[in-house]
Amino acid sequence: MSFEIKEKDLLGRIGKLKTRTATVETPLLFPVINPSSQPISSRRLKETFGCQALITNSYIIKKRFKQTPIEQGLHKFLDYDGAIMTDSGAYQILVYGEVEVTQKEIVAYQEGIGSDIATILDIPTGWKVTLEEAEVTVAETLRRAKAFFDLKIRDDILWVGPIQGGRHLDLVAQSAVEMSKLPFQIHALGSPTEVMENYRYDVLADMILTAKRGIPFERPLHLFGAGHPSMFALAVSLGCDLFDSAAYALYAREGRYMTENGTWRLDQMDYFPCSCPQCVSETPEGLQRKPAKEREIFLAEHNLYVCLAELRRIKQAIRDGRLWEHTEMRLHAHPALLSALKRVRSHEDFLEKFSPTVKSSGFFYFDAVGLARPEIVHYRKRLTERYMPPTEAKVLLLVPQTRNKPFHKAPEMKKIRQLMRMLGGELSDQVHVCVYAAPFGVVPLELDEVYPLSQHEVAMPIDIETIRYVAEQTAEFIKRGSYQGIVLLNDKKLWNTTVKDATQDACRMCALAFDFVEANTDGTKEMLLNIEQALRRQLGAK
Amino acid sequence: MSFEIKEKDLLGRIGKLKTRTATVETPLLFPVINPSSQPISSRRLKETFGCQALITNSYIIKKRFKQTPIEQGLHKFLDYDGAIMTDSGAYQILVYGEVEVTQKEIVAYQEGIGSDIATILDIPTGWKVTLEEAEVTVAETLRRAKAFFDLKIRDDILWVGPIQGGRHLDLVAQSAVEMSKLPFQIHALGSPTEVMENYRYDVLADMILTAKRGIPFERPLHLFGAGHPSMFALAVSLGCDLFDSAAYALYAREGRYMTENGTWRLDQMDYFPCSCPQCVSETPEGLQRKPAKEREIFLAEHNLYVCLAELRRIKQAIRDGRLWEHTEMRLHAHPALLSALKRVRSHEDFLEKFSPTVKSSGFFYFDAVGLARPEIVHYRKRLTERYMPPTEAKVLLLVPQTRNKPFHKAPEMKKIRQLMRMLGGELSDQVHVCVYAAPFGVVPLELDEVYPLSQHEVAMPIDIETIRYVAEQTAEFIKRGSYQGIVLLNDKKLWNTTVKDATQDACRMCALAFDFVEANTDGTKEMLLNIEQALRRQLGAK
């Protein structure tokens, strides 16, 4: 295998990809090099920026430089000794409708120049196309993919099998499944550029996740044309490993300044919100007075610094098991980006299946967007499928979450233990104490040190959608159980009556006894007495 | 006036503060200098990092260096020609209970060395203190503040009047009002350090906002001991102008690596998620092998680069009118930080009063946390206090928001206009078309190009809390109006029945006619027909 996965989080991973001439670490950005005009030389890309790989367009190189790159070899031709990927001209098909090259020619050319990673001549689907038009691109791409294996001669190049279908997800699924049957080493998701230009990151998320479901987990996925650092975290979280960016240079030419949160136009800036070597030595005003070429180089270097730092940030987040946190934060750069994260809820089982759910550190929960997190989905599944309350438990005592964790060590729980002592051993054995807590639902007190039930922080006050989730989970827990009755301590200030109402409804549906007591910090004694009475009543004791 | 406000957003501002020896731009960070041991020299702070100001502790300097700083003058003594602020030893009172200096001595000393900005010897309240203990600190600070004006001799130093009270907000309010009666040029909020150490940023937000309400808007506010870049955006948004940071150096000594989103320990890092001149030239592994002193300097420089970049980022956000967006994004670094933003809702009128509500660019709305935004509060107030529907309007036609904006130019509205033509001029004049839209509530179609009703982006699908807000606002709009009846086009997919139910309830309460039609993209013709029939019925026409 040319790809080895070292670390995982969500669907993201840190991997080693072995190519013909170099071994590179993913997630990886391939800066696009145009040999006729490039603001940063390929040598500087490697030596100063540490770029392990770059990408260039074999179709354009073939048209312009013909045999020279074949004679010199691509690495010498570009003065670069890292991994070089080549695209095939498919993007030009999307833009211009056709190209002056056959697949046979461009496959042979990429073999001739000695690319490390090369691409077949697929047919991009594009954005505003009908289902029928999209079907044609998927079918033709697949036909070419199959034909390709009779054309190729060399065995030391990694070949990319692009997945098409655009926003037609059924086609994406079909394309992914069919392409993954062929022995490509890498897959790519085609034509996301227009999706991103239209800010439809929600559609992009569906496209990526649909493609990921179809291809083997251990094959890397390239996302064509995704070069803005604000969406790297999203793409990596959903399982993209490779990116290419012409944007760092194109934006620079247009006077645009990238950040991991968005883009400024240089002429709108008063401050450089960045500490890269370029930005700490200049002001926007000073840069504006420089010649155009110098401005372009400055911005290209800054843009690239930002892209590379963001990828290191993402890799560190994967190592820390905190890729969700990082992604959720980044996607607050634009509502359209956050909309993409909201789409993940409908793919939560897929994420949970492949993502680690036990981590070395706790997690941060902000609002219901986080309900799609693998840790939460995993807990819900485990509790539903494997958990059994203690056999002697007859009454469920539900108490609200405490500020301190683990719950059973919190000061509020001392009172509950005191209450249990007042009940006496025989009765208290029949009471099962559980906490209702955001974002999990019901947490049996005997489990509350299991990861992540104590290892998380929640933004307070809890949002209504999360409260509703906790209420639903509580109702489900009651319906699954075999308690005779429920006593609920309600904390109106935090939970209003949402959990109480759901519990009451569940009890009615299952014909269970139900009592509730309002939490009251002023009259603790009375509160405990009321709980005790309710428990005794439900247990048929005096 | 020594402080001039140049730009504003939320309660944050870009200002010019004129001191005895230098004019500096706020929001401003004063790096703390300890003349006995500092990882970055004060000269390098200015020349390489561009620091316009620094802070040092006059109490410690007095103890250690006695007369020398007086003889040399503080600027020469520290080899620094920017603005120098001095603290008084109050922090040492908080930590050690007392100091070996009187206020008279330390005031004279600060005058003697020639500080630009100097601090009286106040009594910090601290965190876990009772109301009675807190009262003593507030009263004694005030007594000293009053006494101070008889002690001071020089008139060219800016003096800081600290506000105490800790988490006891009534005391903070009282302290702010009393201190602001005295002719200090700058105020400071005392003892936030322990609040932050306990991650109670929600309490800190209340403290800052309470202090701000008491002091004149045009006096700058310093937040003592707030040196982590993850909370600068919060503090600036709430009206803090000045910060000091010993943290950049203290963290470095402990091997801690700051980012604008949190802190890592160097030994837990595999990647540097930063593009500062230090981080692009080294790896965590390489740095770990360096001598301790070199590591410390590296980290101190990195930490400072991050702090300064974040302040530039904040200033650019103020210039762009996007400080809310920046702050909301930053506060997704930790749930305790986001909790602070949630507190703003209970101060929304205060924010709205001082913040610009018309901007040159649109705004981003993510979820109900954003309901406290001045733009939204402002619209609600204007609509409630000043808006009158057209006098001939008898029936209100409520239609759901469209993806494209302004609403009246969206394709869906073509159909509504077509409907109006079907009704004919006389009847259609009696129909008032309004959109219900997140996050505003009701938007009369004739206003929909007024800022920011078309200049915003909302994360889809809309969160339930925002939907509820829209429903409430819709009900209020109906209750205030004098329509005879309401026809609602319901978009179940996005709004469920929340707006419909609220509208129906409002109609029942006001005894108005109510009809609703379900939006149906498949059967547009039927849908329009149903609306037309409802309108005709309500208008008493056939």
Contacts between the chains, C-beta under 8 A, distances in Angstrom:
chain1	res1	chain2	res2	distance
A	49	B	280	7.9
A	50	B	280	7.9
A	202	B	460	7.1
A	261	B	326	8.0
A	261	B	329	6.4
A	264	B	316	7.6
A	268	B	320	7.5
A	269	B	316	6.4
A	270	B	315	7.0
A	270	B	316	6.2
A	270	B	319	5.3
A	271	B	312	3.9
A	271	B	313	7.4
A	271	B	315	5.0
A	271	B	316	4.5
A	271	B	319	7.6
A	272	B	309	8.0
A	272	B	312	6.2
A	273	B	309	6.1
A	273	B	310	7.7
A	273	B	312	5.0
A	273	B	313	3.3
A	273	B	316	5.2
A	274	B	275	7.0
A	274	B	309	5.8
A	274	B	312	7.9
A	274	B	313	8.0
A	275	B	274	7.0
A	275	B	275	6.6
A	275	B	276	4.0
A	275	B	277	7.7
A	275	B	305	4.0
A	275	B	306	6.5
A	275	B	308	7.1
A	275	B	309	4.1
A	276	B	275	4.0
A	276	B	276	7.1
A	276	B	277	7.9
A	276	B	280	7.3
A	277	B	275	7.7
A	277	B	276	7.9
A	277	B	277	4.8
A	277	B	280	6.5
A	279	B	309	7.6
A	280	B	49	7.9
A	280	B	50	7.9
A	280	B	276	7.3
A	280	B	277	6.5
A	280	B	305	6.8
A	305	B	275	4.0
A	305	B	280	6.8
A	306	B	275	6.5
A	308	B	275	7.1
A	309	B	272	7.9
A	309	B	273	6.1
A	309	B	274	5.8
A	309	B	275	4.1
A	309	B	279	7.7
A	310	B	273	7.8
A	312	B	271	3.9
A	312	B	272	6.2
A	312	B	273	5.0
A	312	B	274	7.9
A	313	B	271	7.4
A	313	B	273	3.4
A	315	B	270	7.0
A	315	B	271	5.0
A	316	B	264	7.6
A	316	B	269	6.4
A	316	B	270	6.2
A	316	B	271	4.5
A	316	B	273	5.2
A	319	B	270	5.3
A	319	B	271	7.6
A	320	B	268	7.5
A	326	B	261	8.0
A	328	B	332	6.2
A	329	B	261	6.4
A	329	B	329	6.8
A	329	B	332	4.2
A	329	B	333	6.1
A	332	B	328	6.2
A	332	B	329	4.2
A	332	B	332	5.1
A	332	B	366	6.1
A	333	B	329	6.1
A	334	B	364	6.3
A	334	B	457	7.0
A	335	B	364	5.3
A	335	B	365	6.3
A	335	B	366	6.0
A	335	B	457	4.4
A	335	B	458	5.6
A	335	B	459	3.8
A	335	B	460	7.5
A	336	B	457	6.7
A	336	B	459	7.6
A	338	B	366	5.6
A	338	B	459	4.2
A	339	B	459	5.2
A	339	B	460	4.9
A	339	B	461	7.8
A	342	B	459	7.0
A	342	B	460	7.4
A	342	B	461	6.4
A	364	B	334	6.3
A	364	B	335	5.3
A	365	B	335	6.3
A	366	B	332	6.1
A	366	B	335	5.9
A	366	B	338	5.6
A	367	B	367	6.2
A	367	B	463	7.4
A	368	B	463	7.0
A	368	B	464	7.9
A	457	B	334	7.1
A	457	B	335	4.5
A	457	B	336	6.7
A	458	B	335	5.6
A	459	B	335	3.8
A	459	B	336	7.6
A	459	B	338	4.2
A	459	B	339	5.2
A	459	B	342	7.0
A	460	B	202	7.1
A	460	B	335	7.5
A	460	B	339	4.9
A	460	B	342	7.4
A	461	B	339	7.8
A	461	B	342	6.4
A	463	B	367	7.4
A	463	B	368	7.0
A	463	B	463	7.3
A	463	B	465	6.2
A	464	B	368	7.9
A	464	B	464	5.4
A	464	B	465	5.0
A	464	B	468	7.3
A	465	B	463	6.2
A	465	B	464	4.9
A	465	B	465	7.3
A	468	B	464	7.3
